Structure formats: structure tokens, C-alpha cells
Amino acid sequence: MPVSRNLAGTIFVGGALILTLSAIAYPTMLGVQNTSSSPTRVIANTRYGPLTEMDRDFVVKVRAAGLWEYPLGEIALKKGSTPEMREAGKHLIVGHARLDEMCRQIAVELNITLPNQASPQQQQFVATAVAQSGKQFDTTAANIMRVTHGQIFPPIAKVRATTENSLVRKLANLANDTVLDHITMMEKTGTINFGQVLAQQNAAPSLPKDQLTPPPPPPGAPVVVLTARPDLKVNTTSPTPSPTVG
């Protein structure tokens, strides 16, 4: 059912669609058997170092983020009402294509099953933004993404600081740079309501786990690829801070 503009605004302001990425977990644990609830539990010893539940879940979360932010970046290129919003769309596409390529390579090496679809909540984020137009699209999309990127920033640092797996460290390095770049680009749109964003960024998840969980792919399904766009000449690893009033 399409989301009306008024309802979409109410949903965002009320926080019902706020994504807490650190809460995402596959009920089936992506095919890994006999897992526990301890994020530091080693589930595999690899030539790149031990792989913990937190390591594996981090790879899955980065992949799932790209499955909704990459298409939203494509939409922003078309629907963004300002050059800043359209530029932010380019950064989403380029950044998540790079992260996705690394996630797919890591998944093969570490035997991690990746989702092919974003979670229901993440899909609703896209639907909520798409239902808007003009400046309202910019505001809705940028604020949703500023919240979600702000939420994943601390977990990235935790993974980078604690993982003993060299491939996961490599992904955390790239994810850290990319998320910082995306946060910076959202802020450059000039649409961020920091009071609401910071409140929602720290809100506990209010949706059931099945709404926060990307569905596992059917057995044998080909892995969806987020296509690189060499035509989009943007740097997603060294963000320039937004100008401040002196």
C-alpha cells in the first residue's frame, strides 16, 4: 500500500521506521549450525584469523545496507531537487558498490551466506522516500539515511577494534570511510533535523525481529551484484566536512 506524504512524515518523526543495525540477526544464522548468542564466540578458524559471530553478522549487515541504499542512491539521482542531493545519490551508489564487491569476496573466503534482499524495514525506508517529491523527498531520504548511518558508525568501530580476522578488518576500514562520507553528504544537503535525528539514532528498536532481518536467499540462488558505476566520478573515502558558520 502506498505511503501518503503525511503518514510518511509521521512515521519518520515518530521513529517507527528507525533501523538499529546492531540488532539485526538471522534467525537461521545464515546456515551456520549450533550458534550461540555470544557475539564473540568463534564460529570458524580461517587462514585470515578466527571468525566470530559478530564478524559474520557485520559482513551481512554491510551487504544488507547496500541492498537498500544503492537503489535509493539511484532514485536520488532522478528525484533529488538540488545538486547536493543528487551528489549524495552518487556517493551512495559508488560507496555501496565498492562495499558490496568486498562483501562478496569475503563471503566466498569465509563461507558466509549473504542476503539478496534488504530487510522489510529497510525496504520500507525506500518506499517512504519514493512516496515523496521535490524538497520533501530530499528531507525524508537524507534524514532517514543520516539516522541509519549514525547508528552503524559505533558498531563499525567496535568490529574494527576487536576482530582478529584480517578480511573483516579490511571491510571495517572501508565501511568506516564510506559511512563517514555518506554522513557528510547527507549533512551537505542542508535538510538534516539534528534534534530528531539524534533522538531517533539512540532509540531502541520497536519492530519485531522479522522486520529487521533480511530474508535468507533460496538455496542455489545467484548472488545479486550491485554494479559499479565508473561513470560516477566521486571520492567516497576522504569526505570534506560541511562548511560551518564562522
C-alpha positions as CSV (number, residue, x, y, z in Angstrom):
1,M,0.0,0.0,0.0
2,P,1.5,3.4,-0.9
3,V,2.5,5.6,2.0
4,S,1.0,9.0,2.0
5,R,3.1,12.1,2.5
6,N,1.5,12.9,5.9
7,L,1.8,9.3,7.0
8,A,5.4,9.1,5.9
9,G,6.3,12.2,7.8
10,T,4.6,10.9,10.9
11,I,6.3,7.5,10.6
12,F,9.7,9.2,10.4
13,V,9.2,11.7,13.1
14,G,7.7,9.1,15.4
15,G,10.6,6.8,14.9
16,A,8.6,3.7,13.9
17,L,10.9,3.1,11.0
18,I,14.2,3.6,12.8
19,L,16.7,0.9,11.9
20,T,19.1,-0.3,14.6
21,L,21.5,-2.2,12.6
22,S,23.3,-3.7,15.6
23,A,20.0,-5.6,16.3
24,I,19.9,-7.4,13.0
25,A,20.5,-11.2,13.2
26,Y,19.4,-14.1,11.0
27,P,17.1,-16.5,12.9
28,T,18.7,-19.2,10.8
29,M,22.2,-17.8,11.4
30,L,22.8,-18.0,7.7
31,G,23.3,-21.7,7.6
32,V,25.8,-21.8,10.4
33,Q,24.7,-24.6,12.7
34,N,24.7,-24.7,16.5
35,T,25.4,-21.0,17.1
36,S,25.1,-19.3,20.4
37,S,24.0,-15.8,21.4
38,S,27.6,-14.7,22.2
39,P,28.9,-12.3,19.5
40,T,32.5,-13.1,20.4
41,R,32.1,-16.8,20.0
42,V,34.4,-18.2,17.3
43,I,32.4,-20.0,14.7
44,A,35.2,-20.8,12.3
45,N,39.0,-20.8,12.3
46,T,40.2,-19.5,8.9
47,R,43.6,-18.7,7.3
48,Y,42.6,-15.0,7.8
49,G,42.1,-15.4,11.6
50,P,39.2,-16.6,13.7
51,L,35.7,-15.6,12.6
52,T,33.3,-14.7,15.4
53,E,29.5,-14.3,15.3
54,M,30.0,-10.5,15.4
55,D,32.4,-10.7,12.4
56,R,30.0,-12.7,10.4
57,D,27.0,-10.5,11.3
58,F,28.9,-7.4,10.4
59,V,29.6,-8.7,6.8
60,V,25.9,-9.5,6.5
61,K,24.8,-6.0,7.8
62,V,27.1,-4.2,5.4
63,R,25.7,-6.2,2.5
64,A,22.1,-5.6,3.6
65,A,22.7,-1.8,3.9
66,G,23.8,-1.7,0.3
67,L,20.7,-3.5,-0.9
68,W,18.5,-0.5,0.0
69,E,20.9,2.4,0.0
70,Y,22.3,1.7,-3.5
71,P,18.8,1.8,-5.1
72,L,17.9,4.8,-3.0
73,G,21.0,6.5,-4.4
74,E,19.8,5.7,-8.0
75,I,16.4,7.3,-7.1
76,A,18.1,10.3,-5.6
77,L,19.9,10.9,-8.9
78,K,16.5,11.2,-10.6
79,K,14.3,12.7,-7.8
80,G,16.8,14.9,-5.9
81,S,15.7,18.5,-6.1
82,T,19.1,20.0,-5.5
83,P,22.6,19.4,-6.8
84,E,23.6,18.4,-3.2
85,M,21.0,15.7,-3.0
86,R,21.9,14.3,-6.4
87,E,25.6,14.3,-5.5
88,A,24.7,12.4,-2.3
89,G,23.0,9.8,-4.5
90,K,26.2,9.3,-6.5
91,H,28.1,8.7,-3.3
92,L,25.6,6.1,-2.1
93,I,25.9,4.2,-5.4
94,V,29.7,4.3,-5.6
95,G,30.3,3.6,-1.9
96,H,28.0,0.7,-1.7
97,A,29.2,-0.8,-5.0
98,R,32.7,-0.9,-3.5
99,L,31.5,-2.3,-0.2
100,D,29.4,-4.9,-2.0
101,E,32.3,-6.1,-4.1
102,M,34.3,-6.6,-0.9
103,C,31.5,-8.3,0.9
104,R,31.0,-10.8,-1.9
105,Q,34.7,-11.6,-2.0
106,I,34.9,-12.0,1.8
107,A,31.7,-14.2,1.8
108,V,33.4,-16.7,-0.5
109,E,36.6,-16.8,1.5
110,L,34.8,-17.1,4.9
111,N,31.8,-19.2,3.8
112,I,29.3,-16.6,4.7
113,T,25.8,-16.6,3.1
114,L,24.8,-13.1,2.0
115,P,21.2,-11.9,1.6
116,N,19.8,-10.8,-1.8
117,Q,17.1,-8.6,-0.3
118,A,17.1,-5.9,2.3
119,S,15.0,-6.3,5.4
120,P,11.3,-5.4,5.3
121,Q,12.1,-2.3,7.4
122,Q,14.9,-1.3,5.0
123,Q,12.6,-1.8,2.0
124,Q,10.0,0.4,3.8
125,F,12.7,3.2,4.1
126,V,12.9,3.2,0.3
127,A,9.2,3.2,-0.2
128,T,8.7,6.0,2.3
129,A,11.3,8.2,0.5
130,V,10.0,7.3,-3.0
131,A,6.5,8.4,-2.0
132,Q,7.8,12.0,-1.6
133,S,8.8,14.5,-4.3
134,G,10.8,17.7,-4.5
135,K,12.2,19.1,-1.3
136,Q,10.2,16.6,0.8
137,F,11.9,13.8,-0.9
138,D,15.3,15.3,-0.1
139,T,14.4,15.8,3.5
140,T,12.9,12.4,4.0
141,A,15.6,10.4,2.3
142,A,18.5,12.4,3.8
143,N,17.2,12.3,7.4
144,I,16.4,8.5,7.2
145,M,19.9,7.8,5.9
146,R,21.5,10.2,8.5
147,V,19.9,8.2,11.3
148,T,20.9,4.8,9.9
149,H,24.4,5.8,9.2
150,G,24.8,7.3,12.6
151,Q,23.6,4.1,14.2
152,I,26.0,1.9,12.3
153,F,29.1,4.1,12.9
154,P,29.8,2.9,16.5
155,P,29.4,-0.8,15.6
156,I,31.9,-0.4,12.8
157,A,34.4,1.0,15.3
158,K,33.8,-1.9,17.7
159,V,34.3,-4.5,15.0
160,R,37.5,-2.8,13.8
161,A,38.9,-2.6,17.3
162,T,38.1,-6.2,18.3
163,T,38.2,-8.5,15.3
164,E,41.1,-10.9,14.8
165,N,40.1,-11.6,11.2
166,S,42.1,-9.7,8.6
167,L,39.4,-9.7,6.0
168,V,36.8,-8.3,8.4
169,R,39.3,-5.6,9.4
170,K,39.7,-4.7,5.8
171,L,35.9,-4.4,5.4
172,A,35.6,-2.4,8.6
173,N,38.2,0.1,7.3
174,L,36.3,0.6,4.1
175,A,32.9,0.7,5.8
176,N,34.2,3.4,8.3
177,D,35.4,5.7,5.5
178,T,32.2,5.1,3.4
179,V,29.8,5.7,6.2
180,L,31.6,8.9,7.3
181,D,31.4,10.0,3.7
182,H,27.7,9.3,3.5
183,I,27.0,11.1,6.7
184,T,28.9,14.1,5.4
185,M,27.0,14.1,2.1
186,M,23.6,13.9,3.9
187,E,24.6,16.9,6.1
188,K,25.6,18.8,3.0
189,T,22.0,18.6,1.7
190,G,21.1,21.2,4.4
191,T,18.0,19.2,5.3
192,I,19.0,17.4,8.5
193,N,17.0,18.0,11.6
194,F,19.7,17.1,14.1
195,G,17.4,17.1,17.1
196,Q,15.1,14.5,15.7
197,V,17.9,12.5,14.1
198,L,20.0,12.2,17.3
199,A,16.9,11.2,19.3
200,Q,15.9,8.5,16.8
201,Q,19.5,7.4,16.4
202,N,19.6,6.4,20.0
203,A,16.1,4.9,20.1
204,A,15.7,1.2,20.8
205,P,14.2,-1.0,18.0
206,S,10.4,-1.1,18.2
207,L,9.7,-3.5,15.4
208,P,9.7,-7.3,15.6
209,K,12.9,-9.1,14.6
210,D,11.4,-10.4,11.4
211,Q,11.0,-6.8,10.1
212,L,14.7,-6.1,10.9
213,T,16.1,-9.2,9.3
214,P,17.0,-9.6,5.6
215,P,15.5,-12.8,4.3
216,P,18.0,-15.6,3.5
217,P,18.3,-16.4,-0.2
218,P,16.7,-19.5,-1.6
219,P,19.2,-22.4,-1.9
220,G,21.3,-22.1,-5.1
221,A,20.1,-18.5,-5.9
222,P,22.7,-16.4,-7.7
223,V,24.2,-13.6,-5.6
224,V,22.8,-10.2,-6.5
225,V,25.5,-7.8,-7.6
226,L,25.5,-4.1,-7.0
227,T,27.0,-2.8,-10.2
228,A,30.0,-0.5,-10.1
229,R,29.4,2.9,-11.8
230,P,32.8,4.1,-13.2
231,D,30.9,7.0,-14.9
232,L,30.2,8.5,-11.4
233,K,33.5,10.2,-10.6
234,V,33.2,10.7,-6.8
235,N,35.6,10.1,-3.9
236,T,33.9,8.2,-1.1
237,T,36.9,7.6,1.2
238,S,38.0,11.1,2.1
239,P,35.0,13.3,2.9
240,T,35.2,17.0,3.1
241,P,33.4,18.5,6.1
242,S,30.4,20.6,5.5
243,P,31.1,24.4,5.8
244,T,30.4,26.0,9.2
245,V,29.4,29.5,10.0
246,G,32.4,31.4,11.4
